[in-house]
Protein backbone atom coordinates (compact mmCIF):
# COMPACT_ATOMS: atom_id res chain seq x y z
CA UNK A 1 0.00 0.00 0.00
CA UNK A 2 1.24 3.50 -0.83
CA UNK A 3 1.11 6.04 2.00
CA UNK A 4 0.99 9.84 1.88
CA UNK A 5 3.55 11.64 3.99
CA UNK A 6 6.30 13.46 2.10
CA UNK A 7 4.57 16.58 0.80
CA UNK A 8 3.36 17.52 4.28
CA UNK A 9 6.96 18.09 5.38
CA UNK A 10 8.28 19.86 2.29
CA UNK A 11 7.02 23.34 3.25
CA UNK A 12 9.13 23.57 6.37
CA UNK A 13 8.45 27.22 7.23
CA UNK A 14 4.69 26.64 7.19
CA UNK A 15 5.13 23.45 9.21
CA UNK A 16 7.12 25.34 11.85
CA UNK A 17 4.51 28.09 11.95
CA UNK A 18 1.67 25.58 12.28
CA UNK A 19 3.25 23.86 15.28
CA UNK A 20 4.85 26.79 17.10
CA UNK A 21 2.14 26.64 19.77
CA UNK A 22 2.93 22.96 20.38
CA UNK A 23 6.30 23.99 21.80
CA UNK A 24 4.62 25.64 24.78
CA UNK A 25 3.02 22.30 25.61
CA UNK A 26 5.75 19.71 25.09
CA UNK A 27 9.14 21.44 25.31
CA UNK A 28 8.96 21.80 29.13
CA UNK A 29 8.22 18.06 29.38
CA UNK A 30 11.25 17.06 27.31
CA UNK A 31 13.51 19.48 29.20
CA UNK A 32 12.37 18.00 32.51
CA UNK A 33 12.82 14.47 31.16
CA UNK A 34 16.44 15.17 30.23
CA UNK A 35 17.11 16.73 33.63
CA UNK A 36 15.66 13.68 35.39
CA UNK A 37 17.60 11.12 33.37
CA UNK A 38 20.90 13.06 32.95
CA UNK A 39 21.93 11.26 29.73
CA UNK A 40 25.34 11.57 28.09
CA UNK A 41 24.24 10.70 24.55
CA UNK A 42 20.74 11.41 23.18
CA UNK A 43 19.19 10.44 19.84
CA UNK A 44 15.98 12.01 18.56
CA UNK A 45 14.19 10.00 15.88
CA UNK A 46 12.10 11.95 13.37
CA UNK A 47 13.89 15.08 14.59
CA UNK A 48 12.33 17.30 11.92
CA UNK A 49 13.53 20.88 11.77
CA UNK A 50 14.87 20.87 15.33
CA UNK A 51 11.89 22.22 17.25
CA UNK A 52 12.55 19.94 20.22
CA UNK A 53 16.24 19.15 19.83
CA UNK A 54 17.48 22.73 19.65
CA UNK A 55 15.48 23.62 22.74
CA UNK A 56 16.96 20.66 24.65
CA UNK A 57 20.46 21.93 23.95
CA UNK A 58 19.71 24.93 26.14
CA UNK A 59 18.62 22.82 29.10
CA UNK A 60 21.08 21.74 31.83
CA UNK A 61 23.64 19.12 30.85
CA UNK A 62 26.35 18.76 28.23
CA UNK A 63 25.01 15.65 26.49
CA UNK A 64 25.76 14.89 22.85
CA UNK A 65 22.65 15.12 20.68
CA UNK A 66 22.04 13.28 17.42
CA UNK A 67 19.00 13.67 15.21
CA UNK A 68 17.67 11.36 12.52
CA UNK A 69 15.03 12.16 9.93
CA UNK A 70 14.01 10.82 6.53
CA UNK A 71 13.10 14.27 5.07
CA UNK A 72 15.99 16.25 3.52
CA UNK A 73 14.07 19.55 3.70
CA UNK A 74 13.55 19.15 7.43
CA UNK A 75 17.21 18.36 8.07
CA UNK A 76 18.30 21.32 5.94
CA UNK A 77 16.10 23.62 8.05
CA UNK A 78 17.54 22.10 11.24
CA UNK A 79 21.05 22.76 9.95
CA UNK A 80 20.20 26.40 9.12
CA UNK A 81 18.87 26.96 12.63
CA UNK A 82 21.86 25.20 14.17
CA UNK A 83 24.21 27.53 12.29
CA UNK A 84 22.76 30.42 14.33
CA UNK A 85 23.76 28.77 17.60
CA UNK A 86 27.10 29.14 19.38
CA UNK A 87 30.08 27.05 18.31
CA UNK A 88 29.80 25.15 21.61
CA UNK A 89 26.22 24.13 20.84
CA UNK A 90 27.00 23.24 17.23
CA UNK A 91 29.79 20.89 18.31
CA UNK A 92 27.33 18.84 20.38
CA UNK A 93 25.01 18.03 17.45
CA UNK A 94 25.17 15.45 14.66
CA UNK A 95 22.38 15.03 12.12
CA UNK A 96 21.64 11.95 10.01
CA UNK A 97 19.29 11.29 7.12
CA UNK A 98 17.78 7.85 7.46
CA UNK A 99 14.82 5.59 8.13
CA UNK A 100 13.79 4.81 11.71
CA UNK A 101 13.39 1.14 10.89
CA UNK A 102 16.82 0.62 9.36
CA UNK A 103 19.24 3.23 10.75
CA UNK A 104 22.68 2.05 11.82
CA UNK A 105 24.71 4.74 13.56
CA UNK A 106 28.34 4.92 14.59
CA UNK A 107 27.54 5.07 18.30
CA UNK A 108 25.15 2.11 18.26
CA UNK A 109 24.84 0.60 21.71
CA UNK A 110 25.85 3.77 23.59
CA UNK A 111 22.75 5.99 23.63
CA UNK A 112 21.33 6.60 27.11
CA UNK A 113 18.13 8.11 25.79
CA UNK A 114 16.30 7.81 22.45
CA UNK A 115 13.23 9.98 21.81
CA UNK A 116 10.36 9.62 19.36
CA UNK A 117 8.25 12.70 20.11
CA UNK A 118 4.98 14.26 18.98
CA UNK A 119 3.13 11.61 16.99
CA UNK A 120 6.04 10.73 14.68
CA UNK A 121 5.49 7.04 15.38
CA UNK A 122 2.26 7.34 13.35
CA UNK A 123 4.43 7.18 10.21
CA UNK A 124 5.28 3.55 10.95
CA UNK A 125 2.47 2.05 8.91
CA UNK A 126 3.39 -1.61 8.52
CA UNK A 127 4.02 -4.16 11.27
CA UNK A 128 7.49 -4.79 9.84
CA UNK A 129 8.33 -1.07 10.14
CA UNK A 130 7.05 -0.90 13.68
CA UNK A 131 8.91 -3.98 14.89
CA UNK A 132 12.01 -2.99 12.94
CA UNK A 133 12.11 0.46 14.55
CA UNK A 134 11.67 -0.85 18.07
CA UNK A 135 14.23 -3.65 17.64
CA UNK A 136 16.70 -1.28 16.02
CA UNK A 137 16.24 1.27 18.78
CA UNK A 138 16.73 -1.42 21.42
CA UNK A 139 20.04 -2.35 19.80
CA UNK A 140 21.19 1.30 19.68
CA UNK A 141 20.55 1.87 23.39
CA UNK A 142 23.18 1.38 26.06
CA UNK A 143 22.35 -1.06 28.87
CA UNK A 144 19.60 0.51 31.00
CA UNK A 145 18.97 3.12 28.33
CA UNK A 146 15.47 4.47 27.74
CA UNK A 147 13.23 4.80 24.67
CA UNK A 148 10.45 7.39 25.06
CA UNK A 149 7.54 7.49 22.60
CA UNK A 150 4.93 10.26 22.61
CA UNK A 151 1.67 9.94 20.68
CA UNK A 152 -1.93 11.08 21.02
CA UNK A 153 -4.42 8.86 22.80
CA UNK A 154 -7.04 7.80 20.23
CA UNK A 155 -10.25 9.82 20.55
CA UNK A 156 -13.21 7.59 19.72
CA UNK A 157 -15.52 10.52 18.91
CA UNK A 158 -12.90 11.96 16.55
CA UNK A 159 -12.42 8.61 14.81
CA UNK A 160 -16.17 8.13 14.58
CA UNK A 161 -16.50 11.45 12.74
CA UNK A 162 -13.64 10.48 10.42
CA UNK A 163 -15.36 7.16 9.74
CA UNK A 164 -18.89 8.44 9.27
CA UNK A 165 -18.38 12.00 7.96
CA UNK A 166 -15.31 11.77 5.68
CA UNK A 167 -16.43 14.67 3.46
CA UNK A 168 -16.81 17.15 6.34
CA UNK A 169 -14.27 20.00 6.35
CA UNK A 170 -13.04 21.38 9.69
CA UNK A 171 -11.41 24.74 10.36
CA UNK A 172 -8.44 23.73 12.50
CA UNK A 173 -6.61 26.99 13.13
CA UNK A 174 -5.96 30.59 12.11
CA UNK A 175 -2.34 31.68 12.43
CA UNK A 176 -0.61 35.04 11.96
CA UNK A 177 2.87 34.97 10.46
CA UNK A 178 5.67 36.26 12.73
CA UNK A 179 6.22 39.30 10.48
CA UNK A 180 2.51 40.00 10.12
CA UNK A 181 2.66 39.75 6.34
CA UNK A 182 0.02 37.01 6.04
CA UNK A 183 -2.68 35.07 7.87
CA UNK A 184 -2.87 31.30 7.33
CA UNK A 185 -6.12 29.35 7.70
CA UNK A 186 -5.85 25.59 8.17
CA UNK A 187 -8.68 23.25 7.17
CA UNK A 188 -8.80 19.47 7.26
CA UNK A 189 -10.95 16.56 6.21
CA UNK A 190 -10.48 13.11 7.71
CA UNK A 191 -11.16 9.57 6.67
CA UNK A 192 -10.55 6.57 8.90
CA UNK A 193 -9.89 2.98 7.86
CA UNK A 194 -10.76 0.86 10.93
CA UNK A 195 -9.20 -2.32 9.54
CA UNK A 196 -5.77 -0.81 8.85
CA UNK A 197 -6.14 1.66 11.77
CA UNK A 198 -5.16 4.33 9.29
CA UNK A 199 -6.25 7.95 9.36
CA UNK A 200 -6.16 9.77 6.01
CA UNK A 201 -5.92 13.54 6.42
CA UNK A 202 -6.27 16.12 3.67
CA UNK A 203 -5.16 19.56 4.75
CA UNK A 204 -5.94 22.84 3.04
CA UNK A 205 -3.56 25.70 3.79
CA UNK A 206 -4.83 29.09 2.68
CA UNK A 207 -2.68 32.20 3.05
CA UNK A 208 -4.04 35.74 2.86
CA UNK A 209 -1.25 38.28 2.36
CA UNK A 210 -1.26 41.94 3.38
CA UNK A 211 -0.66 42.74 -0.28
CA UNK A 212 -4.08 41.35 -1.15
CA UNK A 213 -2.69 38.17 -2.73
CA UNK A 214 -3.63 34.72 -1.53
CA UNK A 215 -2.24 31.20 -1.89
CA UNK A 216 -3.90 27.84 -1.35
CA UNK A 217 -2.39 24.38 -1.40
CA UNK A 218 -3.35 20.88 -0.32
CA UNK A 219 -1.35 18.30 1.61
CA UNK A 220 -2.10 14.65 2.29
CA UNK A 221 -0.97 12.83 5.39
CA UNK A 222 -1.55 9.26 6.54
CA UNK A 223 -1.22 8.38 10.22
CA UNK A 224 -1.38 4.96 11.87
CA UNK A 225 -3.56 5.10 14.98
CA UNK A 226 -1.93 3.29 17.90
CA UNK A 227 -4.21 2.02 20.63
CA UNK A 228 -2.66 1.74 24.11
CA UNK A 229 -2.24 -2.03 24.45
CA UNK A 230 -0.90 -2.21 20.89
CA UNK A 231 1.80 0.34 21.67
CA UNK A 232 2.70 -1.30 24.96
CA UNK A 233 2.97 -4.70 23.27
CA UNK A 234 5.44 -3.25 20.76
CA UNK A 235 7.73 -2.36 23.64
CA UNK A 236 7.34 -5.73 25.36
CA UNK A 237 7.68 -7.76 22.15
CA UNK A 238 11.03 -6.15 21.34
CA UNK A 239 12.69 -6.66 24.71
CA UNK A 240 11.82 -3.48 26.60
CA UNK A 241 10.49 -3.25 30.13
CA UNK A 242 7.87 -0.53 30.48
CA UNK A 243 9.09 1.82 33.19
CA UNK A 244 6.33 4.44 33.08
CA UNK A 245 3.37 5.69 31.04
CA UNK A 246 2.23 9.30 31.30
CA UNK A 247 -1.07 10.76 30.16
CA UNK A 248 0.06 14.27 29.33
CA UNK A 249 2.98 16.68 29.23
CA UNK A 250 2.40 17.67 32.86
CA UNK A 251 3.30 14.10 33.99
CA UNK A 252 -0.29 13.08 34.71
CA UNK A 253 -0.85 9.32 35.10
CA UNK A 254 -1.89 7.47 31.96
CA UNK A 255 -5.62 7.82 31.39
CA UNK A 256 -5.75 11.31 32.92
CA UNK A 257 -4.89 13.20 29.75
CA UNK A 258 -4.89 13.11 25.96
CA UNK A 259 -1.46 11.56 25.38
CA UNK A 260 0.23 8.19 25.78
CA UNK A 261 3.89 8.80 26.61
CA UNK A 262 5.59 5.46 27.14
CA UNK A 263 9.04 5.04 28.70
CA UNK A 264 10.65 1.74 27.78
CA UNK A 265 13.90 0.59 29.34
CA UNK A 266 16.59 -1.77 28.07
CA UNK A 267 17.31 -3.78 31.19
CA UNK A 268 20.70 -5.46 31.18
C-alpha positions, -999 to +999 in steps of 0.1 A: +000+000+000+012+035-008+011+060+020+010+098+019+036+116+040+063+135+021+046+166+008+034+175+043+070+181+054+083+199+023+070+233+032+091+236+064+084+272+072+047+266+072+051+235+092+071+253+119+045+281+120+017+256+123+032+239+153+048+268+171+021+266+198+029+230+204+063+240+218+046+256+248+030+223+256+057+197+251+091+214+253+090+218+291+082+181+294+113+171+273+135+195+292+124+180+325+128+145+312+164+152+302+171+167+336+157+137+354+176+111+334+209+131+329+219+113+297+253+116+281+242+107+246+207+114+232+192+104+198+160+120+186+142+100+159+121+120+134+139+151+146+123+173+119+135+209+118+149+209+153+119+222+172+125+199+202+162+191+198+175+227+196+155+236+227+170+207+247+205+219+240+197+249+261+186+228+291+211+217+318+236+191+308+264+188+282+250+157+265+258+149+228+226+151+207+220+133+174+190+137+152+177+114+125+150+122+099+140+108+065+131+143+051+160+162+035+141+195+037+136+192+074+172+184+081+183+213+059+161+236+080+175+221+112+210+228+099+202+264+091+189+270+126+219+252+142+242+275+123+228+304+143+238+288+176+271+291+194+301+271+183+298+252+216+262+241+208+270+232+172+298+209+183+273+188+204+250+180+174+252+155+147+224+150+121+216+119+100+193+113+071+178+078+075+148+056+081+138+048+117+134+011+109+168+006+094+192+032+108+227+020+118+247+047+136+283+049+146+275+051+183+252+021+183+248+006+217+258+038+236+227+060+236+213+066+271+181+081+258+163+078+225+132+100+218+104+096+194+082+127+201+050+143+190+031+116+170+060+107+147+055+070+154+023+073+133+044+072+102+053+036+110+025+020+089+034-016+085+040-042+113+075-048+098+083-011+101+070-009+137+089-040+149+120-030+129+121+005+145+117-009+181+142-036+176+167-013+160+162+013+188+167-014+214+200-024+198+212+013+197+206+019+234+232+014+261+224-011+289+196+005+310+190+031+283+155+045+277+132+048+247+105+074+251+075+075+226+049+103+226+017+099+207-019+111+210-044+089+228-070+078+202-103+098+206-132+076+197-155+105+189-129+120+166-124+086+148-162+081+146-165+114+127-136+105+104-154+072+097-189+084+093-184+120+080-153+118+057-164+147+035-168+171+063-143+200+063-130+214+097-114+247+104-084+237+125-066+270+131-060+306+121-023+317+124-006+350+120+029+350+105+057+363+127+062+393+105+025+400+101+027+397+063+000+370+060-027+351+079-029+313+073-061+293+077-059+256+082-087+233+072-088+195+073-109+166+062-105+131+077-112+096+067-106+066+089-099+030+079-108+009+109-092-023+095-058-008+088-061+017+118-052+043+093-062+079+094-062+098+060-059+135+064-063+161+037-052+196+048-059+228+030-036+257+038-048+291+027-027+322+031-040+357+029-013+383+024-013+419+034-007+427-003-041+414-012-027+382-027-036+347-015-022+312-019-039+278-014-024+244-014-034+209-003-014+183+016-021+147+023-010+128+054-016+093+065-012+084+102-014+050+119-036+051+150-019+033+179-042+020+206-027+017+241-022-020+245-009-022+209+018+003+217+027-013+250+030-047+233+054-032+208+077-024+236+073-057+254+077-078+221+110-061+213+127-067+247+118-035+266+105-032+301+079-005+305+091+018+332+063+044+331+034+057+310+022+093+313-011+108+302+001+143+293+030+167+292+024+177+329+033+141+340-003+131+347-008+093+351-019+075+320-056+078+314-058+113+329-049+132+297-049+131+260-015+116+254+002+082+258+039+088+266+056+055+271+090+050+287+106+017+278+139+006+293+166-018+281+173-038+312+207-055+312 
